[in-house]
């Protein structure tokens, strides 16, 4: 009953947003192939740092095996690129085109890589009792390359592979990564508990919630919020009560959460605190949370991380076998199971300062490194893939410190962080050096990234451009506020719209909910819009805003994903990106604007301008010009040929 209830809970939470083999008992294979996935390492910056002697480990690889740019996916988004790596297919084959897809029958967005569905229930009064378990489904299509190795008796360990939640179940060991939700089913929803009366009044916090609290006799009583209770017919969020005893004189608080107690000073992070959410008289849901005491004077401010799936008792599948996550937690400590643990939303919304964000990111990175050392020590042969995403997430937030020309650059604030990104590169280089020390003469080490990185100075509101060019119509053109999610769009007069970071769709009759464009006219309209987009210049710079536009027939081999694929993929000029607002159906009045967000670096642009990296300790038997080709190259190292290969299929 407990397992069924928890799976059902996962289904409710995510839908609301839009064989036991342990490390020490694995089969052996003698020869080792290790692939380190360093998300977001930029080719140009890596080249510069190698040439100036700051990356000796990677320099050693470049000398012995070579260093090249690794072509990324179209578009160069992480879930798209990693899915191409996993399957050897382009998005038309694996079905992941963006972080966000839309259901053309409802026009509602959803997360692209996984979905959950609840099981059957029976009602008893205010309660509903599950009769069958819910399911969590990985939406990525295609055969993972490690499954080919497993079928040939090669043991594989796949740690934190993006776009692999829930785990495929086809490797000897797997831990899911990017795409793994928090307990709410989101990519990460933090909370701030504050006694400041008007904190963030009138603001919409993306990825977070503010709770107003009032100390009484030196005590704050509050509650952590979980997902909706799946046992109740009427939606009601589950809650885990906690108290904070304030000691302003000594600037600390004592937190009590169930039977757990923690003493925190101002500016201190807690370790992971297990929490329990009551569901029904005999059922509860476990999670884990970190606390951070921001301030006591003049106001009480307590930040809580997103409530994570507890690896010691996972409520949703995060590993294969199921107890592998527990093994890792018991050996190295509780950890972020959330796929992208760095709290970029907290920094974007001003809840965390730069210093606080970097400390939180450091904690997440150290957890990952401890686990890598544990796994590496027990790796006896076969394939080990291990993913590090810390540099990517920090680069998104700290790239402005490298770019004095960025609209958000502040010399006093950003100057001290100028070398943050480079120092993280150096940390990864140390991992490479340590890994090389464990290898024998026949072993192979591959270091790769899924895409590069650059500054993001200008934002283009693609839906606003479609509006101004007569492709998208509004119900009320004079409405001052934009409701977002296409809330003011007149679909009866709209021929095209944008959703996600790079996708543009034709409003096709019979495909979209209120489509008006005849299917036979779709390609001609897409070609017309593509030509106009390539002629767009940014009035602030006089430079092209878009340097590549692909019709899906040019970019992809579609294999049953025609309804999901965008009709056009927009490759913005380097330094320009589609806006956050437009990505979710927003239509600001202007078409262009400065990017003043803390999210100051990016890569969702023209894919030719942001390649990743590829290095190895010796030349690969089969070259890999793009990330889509790399899986076949890894298989070739084990004597396997015939896996889907980009350059053969294109």
C-alpha positions in Angstrom: 0.0 0.0 0.0 2.8 2.4 0.9 4.5 2.0 -2.5 1.3 2.4 -4.4 0.4 5.5 -2.4 3.8 7.1 -3.1 3.7 6.4 -6.8 0.2 7.9 -6.9 1.5 10.9 -5.0 4.2 11.4 -7.6 1.7 11.2 -10.3 -0.5 13.9 -8.7 2.5 16.2 -8.0 4.1 16.1 -11.5 0.7 16.4 -13.3 0.0 19.4 -11.2 3.1 21.1 -12.7 2.1 20.9 -16.1 16.8 -7.1 -8.9 19.2 -5.8 -6.3 22.8 -5.3 -7.4 24.9 -3.1 -5.3 28.2 -1.3 -6.1 30.2 -4.0 -4.3 28.6 -7.0 -6.0 28.8 -5.9 -9.6 30.1 -8.2 -12.3 33.6 -7.4 -13.6 34.8 -6.9 -17.1 38.5 -6.2 -16.8 39.0 -3.2 -19.1 37.6 0.1 -18.0 36.0 2.8 -20.1 35.1 6.0 -18.2 33.1 8.8 -19.7 32.9 12.0 -17.7 30.0 14.3 -18.8 30.9 17.9 -17.9 27.7 19.8 -18.7 28.2 23.1 -20.3 32.0 23.2 -20.7 32.7 25.7 -23.5 35.2 24.8 -26.2 36.7 28.3 -26.5 37.2 28.8 -22.8 38.6 25.3 -22.3 41.0 25.9 -25.2 42.2 29.2 -23.6 42.7 27.6 -20.2 44.6 24.7 -21.6 46.9 27.0 -23.6 47.6 29.1 -20.5 48.5 26.0 -18.4 45.5 26.2 -16.1 44.0 22.8 -17.0 47.0 20.3 -16.8 44.7 17.3 -16.6 42.8 18.2 -19.8 46.1 19.3 -21.4 47.4 15.8 -20.8 44.4 14.3 -22.6 44.8 16.8 -25.5 48.4 15.7 -25.9 47.8 12.0 -25.9 44.4 11.5 -27.4 43.3 14.9 -28.9 41.0 17.8 -28.2 38.2 18.8 -30.5 35.0 20.7 -30.5 32.0 18.4 -30.2 29.0 19.5 -32.3 25.9 19.9 -30.2 22.2 19.2 -30.9 19.6 21.3 -32.7 18.6 23.1 -30.5 21.6 23.1 -28.1 19.5 22.4 -24.9 20.7 19.9 -22.3 17.8 17.4 -22.4 17.9 17.4 -26.2 21.7 17.0 -26.5 21.9 14.3 -23.8 19.1 12.4 -25.4 20.9 12.4 -28.7 24.0 11.1 -26.9 22.1 8.4 -25.2 20.3 7.1 -28.3 22.5 8.1 -31.3 19.3 9.7 -32.7 18.3 13.2 -33.5 15.2 14.7 -31.7 13.0 13.3 -34.5 13.9 9.9 -33.3 14.2 10.3 -29.5 11.3 12.7 -29.2 12.9 15.4 -27.0 12.8 18.8 -28.7 13.0 21.2 -25.8 12.7 21.5 -22.0 9.0 22.2 -22.6 6.6 20.6 -25.0 2.9 21.4 -25.6 -0.1 19.1 -26.0 -1.5 20.4 -29.3 -5.0 19.1 -28.3 -5.1 21.3 -25.1 -2.3 23.8 -25.9 -1.0 23.3 -22.3 2.8 23.0 -21.7 4.4 20.1 -20.0 7.9 19.0 -19.1 9.4 17.1 -22.0 11.2 14.2 -20.5 8.8 12.3 -18.2 5.2 12.1 -17.1 3.3 10.4 -14.3 -0.2 8.9 -14.2 -2.2 7.9 -11.2 -3.7 4.4 -10.7 -7.3 3.5 -10.1 -8.9 4.5 -6.8 -12.1 3.9 -4.9 -13.8 6.6 -2.8 -14.7 6.2 0.8 -16.2 9.4 2.3 -13.6 12.2 1.9 -10.9 9.7 1.2 -9.9 7.9 -2.0 -8.0 4.6 -1.7 -5.6 3.5 -4.4 -6.4 0.1 -6.0 -3.5 0.1 -8.4 -0.1 1.9 -8.4 0.6 5.0 -10.5 3.3 5.0 -13.1 6.2 7.3 -13.9 7.1 7.2 -17.6 10.3 8.3 -19.3 9.2 10.0 -22.5 12.6 9.7 -24.2 12.4 7.2 -27.1 15.2 5.1 -28.6 17.5 2.4 -27.2 20.1 3.6 -24.7 23.6 2.8 -25.9 24.5 1.1 -22.6 21.7 -1.4 -23.1 23.7 -2.7 -26.1 26.7 -3.3 -23.9 24.6 -5.0 -21.2 23.2 -7.4 -23.8 26.8 -8.4 -24.6 27.7 -9.0 -21.0 29.5 -5.6 -20.4 28.4 -4.1 -17.0 27.5 -0.5 -17.1 27.1 2.2 -14.4 25.2 5.3 -15.4 25.2 8.1 -12.8 23.0 11.2 -13.1 22.5 10.9 -16.9 20.2 13.7 -17.9 16.8 12.8 -19.5 16.9 9.5 -17.8 14.1 9.8 -15.1 12.8 7.4 -14.2 16.0 5.3 -14.7 15.8 3.1 -17.8 16.4 -0.1 -15.7 18.7 -1.4 -18.4 22.1 -0.7 -16.8 23.7 -2.6 -14.0 23.4 0.5 -11.9 21.7 3.9 -12.6 21.1 7.1 -10.7 18.8 9.6 -12.4 19.9 13.1 -13.0 18.5 16.2 -14.8 14.8 15.8 -15.1 14.3 14.2 -11.7 11.7 16.3 -9.8 11.5 17.4 -6.2 8.8 15.9 -4.0 6.3 18.5 -5.4 7.0 17.2 -8.9 8.7 20.4 -10.0 12.3 21.1 -11.1 12.8 22.8 -7.7 10.5 24.9 -5.5 12.2 26.6 -2.6 10.5 28.4 0.3 11.2 31.5 2.3 9.8 32.0 5.8 10.0 35.7 6.8 8.5 38.0 9.4 9.0 41.0 7.2 5.4 42.2 6.6 5.6 43.0 2.9 8.5 40.8 1.7 8.2 40.4 -2.1 4.7 41.9 -2.0 3.1 41.9 -5.4 5.8 39.8 -7.0 5.4 36.4 -8.5 8.3 34.2 -7.5 9.3 31.7 -10.1 10.3 28.5 -8.5 9.6 29.6 -5.0 7.0 30.4 -2.3 7.1 33.1 0.5 5.4 32.3 3.8 4.7 35.1 6.2 5.4 34.1 9.8 5.2 36.0 13.1 7.4 35.2 16.1 5.4 34.7 19.3 7.4 34.7 22.6 10.6 34.0 20.6 9.1 31.0 18.7 8.1 30.8 15.0 5.6 28.0 14.2 5.4 27.1 10.5 5.0 24.2 8.2 6.8 22.7 5.2 4.4 22.2 2.3 4.3 19.1 0.2 2.2 18.0 -2.8 -1.5 17.5 -2.8 -2.6 14.5 -0.6 -3.5 11.7 -3.1 -5.8 10.1 -0.5 -8.2 13.1 -0.4 -10.9 13.6 -3.0 -10.5 17.4 -2.7 -7.0 18.7 -3.3 -5.2 19.6 -0.1 -1.5 20.1 0.4 0.2 17.9 2.9 2.2 19.7 5.6 5.0 18.9 8.0 5.0 21.2 11.0 8.2 22.7 12.4 9.2 25.3 15.0 12.1 27.7 15.3 13.2 28.9 18.7 14.9 32.3 18.2 18.0 33.3 20.2 18.7 36.8 18.9 21.4 37.5 21.4 23.6 34.7 20.2 22.2 34.9 16.6 21.0 31.4 16.2 17.8 29.3 16.2 16.9 25.8 17.2 14.8 24.1 14.6 12.5 21.2 15.5 11.0 19.1 12.7 9.3 16.0 14.0 11.9 14.2 16.1 14.8 16.1 14.4 16.5 19.1 15.9 19.1 21.4 14.4 20.9 24.4 15.8 21.7 27.0 13.1 23.6 30.2 13.3 22.9 33.2 11.0 24.5 32.4 7.7 24.7 28.7 8.3 23.3 25.8 6.2 21.9 22.7 7.9 22.6 19.2 6.8 19.8 17.2 5.3 16.8 16.9 7.6 14.4 14.1 7.1 10.8 15.1 7.1 7.5 13.2 7.2 4.2 14.4 5.7 1.1 12.7 7.1 -1.2 11.4 4.3 -3.7 9.1 6.0 -4.0 7.5 9.4 -1.6 4.7 8.4 0.3 6.4 5.6 3.0 9.1 5.4 5.4 10.5 2.8 9.0 11.0 3.5 11.3 13.6 2.1 14.4 15.6 3.0 15.2 19.3 3.2 18.0 21.7 3.9 17.5 24.9 6.0 19.5 28.1 5.7 19.1 30.9 8.3 19.4 34.1 6.5 18.7 36.6 9.2 17.3 37.2 12.7 17.3 41.0 12.8 15.5 43.1 11.9 13.4 40.3 10.6 13.4 36.5 10.8 14.3 35.0 7.4 14.7 31.2 6.9 15.2 29.6 3.5 14.3 26.0 2.9 15.5 24.0 -0.1 13.0 22.3 -2.3 11.8 19.2 -0.5 13.8 16.4 -2.2 13.0 12.7 -2.6 14.7 11.0 0.3 17.4 8.6 -1.1 17.1 6.5 2.0 13.4 5.9 1.3 12.6 7.0 -2.2 9.0 8.0 -2.9 9.6 7.9 -6.6 12.1 5.8 -8.6 15.5 7.6 -8.7 17.8 4.6 -9.1 18.2 1.1 -10.5 18.2 -1.2 -8.6 15.8 0.6 -6.2 18.3 0.3 -3.3 21.2 1.8 -5.2 20.3 5.3 -4.1 20.1 4.1 -0.5 23.5 2.5 -0.8 25.0 5.8 -2.0 23.3 7.8 0.8 24.4 5.3 3.4 28.0 5.4 2.1 28.4 9.1 1.4 25.5 10.9 3.1 22.1 12.1 2.0 22.2 14.1 -1.2 20.2 16.2 -3.6 18.1 13.8 -5.7 16.6 16.8 -7.5 18.0 16.7 -11.0 19.3 20.3 -11.1 20.1 21.0 -7.4 21.7 24.4 -7.7 19.0 26.9 -6.7 19.2 29.2 -9.7 15.6 30.3 -9.0 16.5 31.5 -5.5 19.2 33.8 -7.0 17.1 35.0 -9.9 14.3 36.0 -7.5 16.6 37.7 -5.0 15.9 35.3 -2.2 19.6 34.2 -2.2 22.5 36.5 -2.7 25.4 35.7 -5.0 27.4 34.5 -2.0 24.6 32.4 -0.7 23.9 30.8 -4.1 27.6 29.9 -4.6 27.7 28.3 -1.1 24.6 26.3 -1.9 26.0 25.2 -5.3 29.3 24.3 -3.5 27.3 22.0 -1.2 25.6 20.3 -4.1 28.9 19.9 -6.0 30.7 18.4 -3.0 27.9 15.8 -2.6 28.4 14.8 -6.2 32.2 14.6 -5.9 31.9 12.4 -2.8 29.7 10.0 -4.7 32.0 9.9 -7.7 35.0 8.9 -5.5 32.9 6.1 -3.9 31.7 4.8 -7.3 35.2 5.1 -8.9 36.8 3.2 -6.1 34.5 0.3 -6.7 34.5 0.4 -10.5 36.2 -2.8 -11.6 35.5 -2.8 -15.4 33.0 -2.2 -18.1 31.6 1.3 -18.7 31.2 4.1 -16.2 29.4 7.3 -17.2 29.4 10.0 -14.5 27.7 13.4 -14.9 28.7 16.7 -13.4 26.3 19.6 -13.9 27.5 22.1 -11.3 29.6 24.2 -13.8 26.6 24.5 -16.2 24.2 25.8 -13.5 26.8 28.2 -12.0 27.8 29.5 -15.4 24.2 30.4 -16.1 24.2 32.7 -13.1 27.8 33.9 -13.0 28.8 34.5 -16.6 28.0 38.2 -16.2 31.0 38.4 -13.9 33.2 37.5 -16.9 31.5 40.1 -19.2 31.7 43.8 -18.2 29.5 44.5 -21.2 26.6 42.6 -19.9 23.5 44.7 -19.0 23.4 43.2 -15.5 27.1 43.6 -14.8 27.9 45.5 -11.6 31.7 46.0 -11.1 31.4 46.2 -7.3 29.2 43.1 -7.1 30.6 41.0 -9.9 34.2 41.9 -9.8 35.0 39.5 -6.9 33.3 36.6 -8.9 35.2 37.2 -12.1 37.1 33.9 -11.8 34.3 31.7 -10.3 33.6 29.9 -13.6 37.3 29.3 -14.3 37.9 27.9 -10.8 35.1 25.4 -11.3 36.8 24.3 -14.6 39.9 23.8 -12.6 38.0 21.7 -10.1 36.8 19.4 -12.9 40.4 19.3 -14.2 41.5 17.9 -10.8 38.8 15.2 -11.2 40.4 14.3 -14.6 43.8 14.1 -13.1 42.6 11.9 -10.2 40.8 9.6 -12.6 43.8 9.2 -14.9 45.7 7.9 -11.8 43.3 5.0 -11.5 43.6 3.7 -15.1 45.6 0.9 -16.5 47.4 1.0 -19.9 44.4 -0.4 -21.8 41.7 1.7 -20.1 40.0 4.7 -21.8 39.0 8.0 -20.4 36.6 10.2 -22.4 35.8 13.8 -21.3 32.9 15.5 -23.1 30.3 18.2 -22.7 26.9 18.6 -24.3 27.2 22.2 -25.5 29.3 25.3 -24.9 28.5 28.6 -23.2 28.4 32.3 -23.8 27.1 35.6 -22.5 23.3 36.3 -22.9 22.9 40.0 -23.3 19.8 40.5 -25.4 16.4 38.7 -25.2 14.0 38.4 -28.1 10.3 37.9 -27.4 9.4 35.6 -30.3 5.7 35.6 -29.7 5.7 39.4 -29.7 7.6 39.4 -33.1 4.9 37.0 -34.5 2.2 39.4 -33.2 3.9 42.4 -34.8 4.3 40.6 -38.1 0.7 39.5 -38.4 1.1 35.8 -37.5 -0.4 35.9 -34.0 -3.5 37.8 -33.1 -4.7 39.1 -29.7 -8.2 39.0 -28.3 -7.6 42.5 -26.8 -4.7 44.4 -28.4 -5.1 47.2 -25.9 -4.9 45.0 -22.8 -2.1 46.5 -20.5 -1.2 43.3 -18.7 -0.1 40.1 -20.4 -1.6 37.1 -18.7 0.9 34.7 -20.2 0.3 31.1 -21.4 -1.4 32.6 -24.5 -4.2 33.9 -22.3 -4.9 36.9 -24.6 -4.4 35.0 -27.9 -7.2 34.8 -30.5 -6.6 31.4 -31.9 -9.2 31.9 -34.6 -6.9 34.4 -36.3 -3.5 33.1 -35.2 -1.3 31.2 -37.7 1.9 30.7 -35.7 3.1 30.7 -32.1 6.2 30.0 -30.1 6.7 27.8 -27.0 9.8 26.6 -25.3 13.2 28.2 -25.8 13.7 27.6 -29.5 10.5 26.2 -30.9 8.0 27.8 -33.3 4.8 26.1 -34.3 2.3 26.6 -37.1 -1.3 26.6 -35.8 -2.3 23.6 -38.0 -5.9 22.6 -38.5 -6.6 19.1 -37.1 -3.4 19.1 -35.1 -3.7 22.1 -32.8 -6.8 22.5 -30.6 -8.0 25.5 -32.6 -5.9 25.2 -35.7 -6.6 27.3 -38.7 -3.8 26.6 -41.2 -4.5 23.9 -43.7 -1.9 21.0 -43.4 -0.9 21.5 -47.0 0.0 25.1 -46.3 2.1 24.4 -43.3 5.5 24.1 -45.0 5.1 27.1 -47.1 4.2 29.3 -44.1 7.1 27.9 -42.1 9.5 28.8 -44.9 8.0 32.3 -45.2 8.5 32.9 -41.4 12.0 31.4 -41.5 13.1 33.8 -44.2 11.7 36.8 -42.3 13.3 35.8 -39.1 16.7 35.5 -40.7 16.3 39.2 -41.8 15.6 40.5 -38.3 18.1 42.9 -36.8 18.2 44.0 -33.2 17.6 47.7 -33.2 19.9 48.2 -30.2 22.9 46.6 -31.9 22.2 46.7 -35.6 23.2 43.0 -35.8 21.2 40.0 -36.8 19.1 38.6 -34.0 18.7 35.2 -35.6 21.4 33.4 -37.6 19.9 29.9 -38.1 16.3 28.8 -38.7 15.6 25.1 -39.4 12.5 23.6 -40.8 12.0 20.4 -38.9 12.2 18.4 -42.1 15.8 19.8 -42.6 16.9 19.2 -39.0 15.3 15.9 -38.0 14.4 12.4 -39.1 10.8 12.4 -37.8 9.7 9.0 -36.6 6.2 9.3 -35.2 6.9 12.6 -33.4 5.3 14.9 -35.9 2.7 16.3 -33.5 5.4 17.0 -30.9 8.1 18.5 -33.0 8.2 22.3 -33.6 7.7 23.3 -37.2 10.7 25.6 -37.0 13.8 25.6 -34.7 15.1 29.2 -34.1 18.9 29.6 -33.7 19.4 33.0 -32.1 22.6 34.9 -32.8 25.3 34.4 -30.2 24.6 36.6 -27.3 20.8 36.7 -27.9 18.3 34.2 -26.6 14.5 33.7 -26.7 13.0 35.3 -23.6 11.6 33.5 -20.6 8.3 35.2 -21.1 7.9 34.0 -24.7 8.9 30.5 -23.7 5.7 30.1 -21.8 3.4 31.9 -24.1 4.0 35.5 -23.0 3.7 38.5 -25.2 5.6 41.6 -23.8 4.9 44.8 -25.7 8.4 45.1 -27.1 10.2 42.5 -29.3 13.7 43.0 -27.8 15.0 43.9 -24.4 18.2 43.8 -22.3 18.7 40.7 -20.2 19.0 42.1 -16.7 18.4 38.8 -15.0 21.0 37.1 -12.8 20.7 34.3 -15.4 23.3 35.9 -17.5 24.9 33.1 -19.5 23.3 30.6 -21.9 23.7 28.4 -24.9 20.2 28.1 -26.4 21.3 29.9 -29.6 22.6 29.0 -33.0 24.0 25.6 -32.3 27.1 26.1 -34.5 28.3 28.9 -32.1 28.2 26.9 -28.9 30.0 23.5 -29.4 30.9 21.3 -26.6 34.3 19.6 -26.0 35.7 16.1 -26.6 39.0 14.8 -25.1 40.3 11.3 -24.5 43.5 9.7 -23.3 44.0 8.2 -26.7 42.5 8.6 -30.1 39.0 7.0 -30.4 38.7 4.1 -32.8 35.6 5.8 -34.4 35.7 9.6 -34.6 32.8 11.5 -33.1 32.2 14.9 -34.7 28.9 15.5 -32.8 27.4 14.4 -29.6 24.9 12.3 -31.6 27.9 10.3 -32.9 29.6 9.7 -29.6 27.6 6.7 -28.3 28.6 4.8 -31.4 32.2 5.7 -30.8 32.0 4.4 -27.2 30.4 1.2 -28.4 33.2 0.8 -31.0 35.7 0.7 -28.1 34.0 -2.5 -27.0 34.0 -4.0 -30.5 30.4 -3.1 -31.1 29.2 -1.7 -34.4 25.8 -0.9 -35.9 24.4 1.4 -33.3 22.4 4.3 -34.8 24.9 6.9 -36.0 24.3 10.4 -37.0 26.7 10.7 -39.9 25.5 7.4 -41.4 21.8 8.3 -41.2 22.1 11.9 -42.4 
